[in-house]
Amino acid sequence: MMLVVRLFALALSLAVLPVLAAGKIEMQWFGQSCWKITTPEGKVIVTDPWILQNPTTPAELKNLDALGKVDLILVTHAHFDHFADAPALAKKNNAKIVGPQGLHSTMGTYGIVPAELTVRMGKGGTYSPFPGVKITATHAEHDSELVWPDAHGNKQVYVGGEPFGYIIDIDGFKIYHMGDTGLFGDMKFIGEYYKPDIVLIPIGGHFVMNPEDAAFATKTWLKPKYAVPMHYASNPFLKGTPAEYVKAMGDAPTKVFPIKQGEKLTF
């Protein structure tokens, strides 16, 4: 009887091994602030989709099909380089867009996306789209007007709501997507309260933090295990570089991944 129990336990452990080995979070950077995040269960979350007109997105990824099946879209704010492809991607995949309340009021009122594909949130709110996944909206120091064509094709300026960052908690691993932001003192609170494992941090300057600002926030306030610089080089104003960020980080214990557009990280 004992032998049978042991054999059953061994068979069970061998059956579980492939699941455990595959139980990783994959993160692929499409440029600017657009990430494809795949959970261990295979759910795909896309952040700030700006792909088709993004000059830094690799040519082979410059189509919405390159993302595969998308289950959820997170938009940090309404600017074109964070929102432009979100409506088409949502309709293509029947995927919901999570974003600021004001932006969702505008999307629903003007028919940019169907109301059933919108999830309105306020800062501090948490949304749980799938088992094991929690998404919390945080502050970002930026603005968020939406420029979008009306029914006649003329560009209009609409309410875009308050800009966000996101804490994306996947099975306890916390990704802090900072959105577009300058420095603000409550980054220290976010670091202490949410304890992000990895920060996706803008470094371009002018509209967002420059590399020195970003390094200060990373090593002084946020103190994550890992950091990835983003939101640079897509226009002439975003002059900050990953090399400058790494240099400004000095000997801080955070491991920086200065990856290129199209590359992947696995955790």
C-alpha positions in Angstrom: 0.0 0.0 0.0 2.8 2.4 0.9 4.5 1.7 -2.4 1.3 2.5 -4.3 1.0 5.9 -2.4 4.6 6.8 -3.2 4.2 5.9 -6.9 1.0 8.0 -7.0 2.8 10.9 -5.4 5.7 10.6 -7.8 3.3 10.5 -10.8 1.5 13.6 -9.5 4.7 15.5 -9.0 5.8 14.7 -12.6 2.5 15.8 -13.9 2.8 19.1 -12.2 6.4 19.8 -13.2 5.6 21.2 -16.7 3.0 23.6 -15.2 5.5 24.9 -12.7 8.2 25.2 -15.3 5.9 27.2 -17.5 4.6 29.4 -14.7 6.4 32.5 -15.8 5.4 36.1 -16.5 6.5 37.2 -19.9 6.9 40.9 -20.8 7.5 42.2 -24.3 8.2 45.8 -25.0 6.7 47.2 -28.2 8.1 50.7 -27.7 7.2 53.9 -25.8 4.9 52.7 -23.0 3.3 49.7 -24.8 3.9 46.3 -23.2 2.5 42.9 -23.8 2.3 41.1 -20.5 1.4 37.5 -20.5 0.4 35.8 -17.2 1.4 32.3 -16.2 -2.1 31.3 -17.1 -1.8 32.7 -20.6 -3.9 35.8 -20.2 -2.5 38.8 -22.3 -2.6 42.3 -20.9 -1.5 45.2 -23.2 -0.6 48.6 -21.9 -0.8 51.9 -23.7 -1.1 50.5 -27.2 0.6 52.8 -29.7 2.1 50.5 -32.4 1.0 51.3 -35.9 2.5 54.8 -36.0 5.2 54.4 -33.3 8.6 55.1 -35.0 10.4 53.0 -32.5 8.3 49.8 -32.8 10.1 47.2 -34.9 8.7 46.8 -38.4 7.7 43.2 -37.8 5.6 44.2 -34.8 3.8 47.1 -36.5 0.5 45.4 -36.8 -2.2 44.6 -34.2 -2.0 40.9 -35.2 1.6 40.8 -33.8 0.0 40.9 -30.3 -2.0 37.7 -30.8 -5.1 37.3 -28.7 -5.5 40.2 -26.2 -7.6 39.8 -23.1 -7.3 43.2 -21.5 -6.0 46.7 -22.3 -4.7 49.2 -19.8 -4.5 52.9 -20.8 -2.7 55.3 -18.5 -4.0 58.4 -20.1 -5.6 59.8 -23.3 -2.6 61.1 -25.2 -2.2 59.6 -28.8 1.1 57.8 -28.0 -0.7 55.8 -25.3 -4.3 55.5 -26.6 -4.2 55.6 -30.4 -4.5 51.9 -31.1 -6.6 51.0 -28.0 -10.1 51.3 -29.7 -9.2 49.2 -32.7 -7.4 46.6 -30.5 -10.4 46.4 -28.1 -12.9 45.9 -30.9 -10.7 43.4 -32.7 -10.4 41.2 -29.5 -13.6 42.1 -27.7 -11.2 43.1 -24.9 -12.0 45.7 -22.2 -10.1 49.0 -21.9 -9.3 49.9 -18.3 -8.5 53.6 -17.8 -9.3 57.0 -16.2 -13.0 57.7 -15.5 -13.0 60.9 -17.7 -11.6 59.1 -20.7 -14.2 56.4 -20.4 -17.0 58.9 -20.2 -15.7 60.4 -23.5 -15.3 57.0 -25.2 -18.9 56.0 -24.3 -20.5 59.4 -25.0 -18.9 59.8 -28.5 -19.1 56.1 -29.5 -15.3 55.6 -29.7 -15.7 52.1 -28.2 -18.9 50.3 -27.1 -19.7 51.0 -23.4 -19.5 47.3 -22.6 -15.8 47.4 -23.5 -14.9 50.1 -20.9 -13.9 49.7 -17.3 -13.9 53.0 -15.4 -11.5 53.4 -12.5 -10.4 56.1 -10.1 -7.0 56.4 -8.4 -6.6 53.9 -5.6 -9.3 51.6 -7.1 -8.5 48.0 -7.8 -9.9 45.8 -10.6 -9.5 42.0 -10.7 -10.1 40.9 -14.3 -8.8 37.3 -13.9 -8.0 35.0 -11.0 -4.6 35.9 -9.6 -4.5 39.3 -11.2 -5.2 42.7 -9.5 -4.8 46.1 -11.1 -4.6 49.2 -9.0 -4.6 52.7 -10.3 -2.0 55.1 -8.9 -1.2 58.8 -9.3 0.8 60.1 -12.2 2.1 63.7 -12.6 0.9 64.6 -16.1 -2.2 65.6 -18.1 -4.6 63.6 -20.2 -6.6 65.4 -22.9 -7.9 63.3 -25.8 -7.5 64.5 -29.4 -9.8 62.4 -31.6 -11.6 62.9 -34.9 -15.4 63.6 -34.8 -18.0 62.1 -37.1 -16.8 64.4 -39.9 -13.2 63.5 -39.5 -12.3 66.8 -37.9 -10.0 66.6 -34.8 -11.6 67.7 -31.6 -10.2 67.9 -28.0 -12.1 65.9 -25.4 -11.9 65.2 -21.7 -9.4 62.5 -21.0 -9.6 62.2 -17.2 -6.8 62.1 -14.7 -3.6 60.3 -15.7 -2.8 57.0 -14.1 0.1 54.7 -13.2 -0.8 51.0 -12.5 0.3 48.4 -10.0 -0.2 45.1 -11.9 -0.2 42.3 -9.4 0.2 38.9 -11.0 0.2 36.1 -8.5 2.0 38.4 -6.0 4.6 39.7 -8.5 4.0 43.4 -8.7 4.7 45.4 -11.9 4.6 49.2 -11.5 3.8 50.7 -14.9 4.4 54.4 -14.2 2.7 55.8 -17.2 3.8 59.3 -18.1 5.0 61.2 -15.1 7.3 63.7 -13.5 8.6 63.3 -10.0 6.1 63.5 -7.2 6.7 62.9 -3.5 4.1 60.1 -3.2 6.3 57.8 -5.2 7.9 57.1 -1.8 4.5 56.1 -0.5 3.9 53.8 -3.6 7.3 52.2 -3.0 6.6 51.6 0.7 3.0 50.6 0.4 2.8 48.5 -2.8 6.5 47.3 -2.8 6.7 46.8 -6.6 9.1 44.1 -7.8 9.7 45.8 -11.1 9.1 49.4 -12.3 8.6 50.4 -16.0 9.8 53.9 -15.8 9.8 56.8 -18.3 13.2 58.5 -18.9 12.9 60.6 -22.0 12.6 64.0 -20.3 10.7 67.1 -21.4 7.2 65.6 -21.0 8.3 63.0 -18.3 11.2 62.4 -16.0 14.7 62.6 -17.4 17.2 59.8 -16.7 18.5 61.6 -13.5 15.0 62.1 -12.2 14.0 58.5 -12.9 17.2 57.2 -11.2 16.5 59.3 -8.1 12.9 58.0 -7.9 14.1 54.4 -8.5 16.9 54.2 -5.9 15.5 56.7 -3.3 11.8 56.2 -3.2 10.7 53.0 -5.1 13.6 50.6 -4.4 12.4 47.8 -6.6 14.3 44.6 -7.4 14.2 45.4 -11.2 13.7 48.4 -13.4 13.2 48.9 -17.2 13.6 52.3 -18.8 10.9 53.3 -21.4 9.3 56.2 -23.1 12.3 57.7 -24.9 13.5 58.4 -28.5 10.1 58.4 -30.1 10.3 62.2 -30.8 13.1 64.8 -30.7 12.0 66.0 -27.2 12.5 62.6 -25.5 16.3 62.8 -25.4 17.0 60.7 -22.3 18.8 57.4 -22.9 19.1 54.1 -21.0 22.8 54.6 -20.7 22.2 57.9 -18.9 19.7 56.2 -16.6 22.1 53.3 -15.8 24.9 55.8 -15.1 22.7 57.8 -12.8 21.7 54.6 -10.9 25.3 54.1 -9.9 25.7 51.2 -7.5 22.1 51.0 -6.5 21.0 47.4 -5.9 18.2 47.5 -8.4 18.9 45.4 -11.5 18.3 47.5 -14.6 17.2 45.9 -17.9 17.9 48.4 -20.7 16.2 46.2 -23.3 15.4 47.2 -26.9 12.0 47.5 -28.5 10.7 44.1 -29.4 12.7 42.2 -26.7 11.2 40.2 -23.9 11.8 39.6 -20.2 10.6 36.6 -18.2 10.1 36.5 -14.4 
